[in-house]
Amino acid sequence: MGKQRILSGIQPTGNLHLGNYLGAIRNWVELQQKYDAFLFMADLHAITVPHDPQKLAENTYSVAATYIACGIDPEQATIFVQSHLPVHTELAWLFNCITPLNWLERMIQFKEKAVKQGENVSIGLLDYPVLQAADILLYEPDLVPVGEDQKQHLELTRDIAARLNFQFGSEEKPILKIPEPMIRAAGARIMSLTDGTRKMSKSDPSEQSRIDLTDPPEVITKKIKRAKTDPSRGLEFDNPERPECHNLLTLYMLLSNQSREAVAAECREMGWGQFKPLLADTAVEALRPIQEQYAALMDDRTYLEGILRRGNEKAGAIAGRTLAKVKAALGFSQPL
Ligand code: AQP
C-alpha cells in the first residue's frame, strides 16, 4: 500500500508569521516523510478580501520559498499554485450548483470577515468554503491537517462530497473520497503579541502584533520587548487570567524544542525582564537558518519556478482525473 495523502495550503495574503510556521508549516515538515504531501499556495482565496495586485504574484512566490526554507522538501512533497490549475474553479462551480446557500451562510469565518467588509462583502467571501472543498476533494486526500478555525470548513467539504455521492453516485461506487480531519495538537494556536486572546494574523493592521518570518533580529527583539505582559511575577501556562503569559511561554517552548514541563520548570520563578531577552534570542536563532535559505531561494527564481512547474504538472494530472469523474457523473458530454 502506498503512503496516505495529506493536503494543505496557505493564502498568499502577506508576510508569513510565527503562527503560520508553528501552527502549520512546521507540522507539514514532520508529516512529509510519512505522508504523500500536497501543499499549495491558495492565491484564489487571497482575493476574497481586498488585495494589492502588485503584490499577489510576489507573495505567492514568497510563500513557496517559505515552505522550502522551513524544511519542506520539494523532492518529497508536491508544491503547486492553485490559480495555475483551472480545475479548482471548475470543480468549485459544479459544487456551487449542489451546495445549499444556507450551508454557507452558517460559516463562522464568513460572519466574522463579512462584518469587517460591511457592504462590500463579496460573493467570493461567502463562496470561499466551496472553493476550499474543491481544493481538497480534487486530490482525494486521506487526511487534511487543519486548525480549530478550519474545522467547520472541512466539515462542509465532507458534506458536499457526501451530497454529491448520494445524488449522483451510489453507496458501492462513491464518486468522491471523503477525507478525515487531522486536528493539530493543542498549543499550536499562536496568539497576537498585543492581545493574547486574538490569534496572530497576517491581516492584523498592527505589525507589532506578529513576528514575521522575515523580520530581522533587531525587529524580533524589539517586538518581543514591547509584547503585552502582566504585572504578576513568575511565569505559568494555562492561567486564563494571563493569556499573554501562556502565549509567550508557548512560543518559547515551540521555538526551543523543549517540553512543556521543562519550560514550566525553567520559567516558574522568572520575571519578564529575564524571560523576554531569552525568548528573543531563541526566536532569532530559530529563524536564522530559515531566513538564510529564504533569501537564497528568492534570489533563484528559475529554481523556484522549476519546482512549481513540476508540482503543477503532478497535481494537475491527479486533479484532472477527479474532475473528469465528477463531470461524467453529472452527465456532461465529452469534450470534442
Ligand atoms: N496564529 C496562528 N496560530 C496557529 N496557526 C495559524 N495559522 C494562521 N495563523 C495561525 C495557520 O496557518 C495556515 C494558513 O493560514 P492562511 O494564511 O491560509 O489563513 P489564516 O488562518 O486566515 O491566516 P492569517 O495569518 O490569519 O491570515 P489572514 O490574516 O490573511 O486571514 C492555516 O493552517 C492556519 O491554521
Residues whose N, C-alpha, C, O or C-beta is under 5 A from the ligand:
A	BS01	AQP	G9 I10 Q11 T13 G19 N20 G23 A24 G147 A188 R189 I190 M191 K199 M200 S201 K202 S203 D204
